[in-house]
Amino acid sequence: MDGLLIGRFQPFHLGHLDAVLFGLSRTENLFIGIGSSNKSNEKRNPFSAEERKEMIISSIESSMADRLKIFDIPDVGDHEKWTFEIDKIVPKYDIVFTNDEFTKTLFEKREMNVVPVVLKDREKFSGTNIRELIAGNKNWQDLVPQGTQKVLDNLNAKERLKNL
């Protein structure tokens, strides 16, 4: 059985890592969709799809990497068509992992099997919070995997986020 997990991963943090591990524990393969892949260098979407992919890959143990496939999922103007656009990009999947109510509703309308992901402390482990901490030069390093931390350091994320 194959599963799908979609997120913006701006940046990829420990809550996302838990969601990936949750999905992997319930499927043979997990397809990760990088949402809003066509957006970057914006306050809400500061990192490119390629940068986010690098964060994910560098944060996943190599023993799990062969069970993961990462796909770019661009935003489209029509929410109803969005799930069908995903089907054109991602191989067939049997289960969708999400905690986003809107995403859940869209997939359930298509009678897809949707499983909620138990999220870690949502306030603390949110991309918005982590981006604000980075820009404010506050402690954020313990909220992301080491792989993400290295990517963000290499990107000079603090300067990028301060200037957006």
Buried (B, 14 or more C-beta within 10 A) or exposed (E): EBBBBBBBBBBBBBBBBBBBEBBBEEBEBBBBBBBBBEBBEEEEBBBBBEBBBBBBBBBBEEEEEEBBBBBBBBBEEEEEEBBEBBEEEBEEBEBBBBBEEEBBEBBEEEEBEBBEBEBBEEEBBBBEBBBEBBBEEEEBEEBBBEBBBBBBEEBEBBEBBEEE
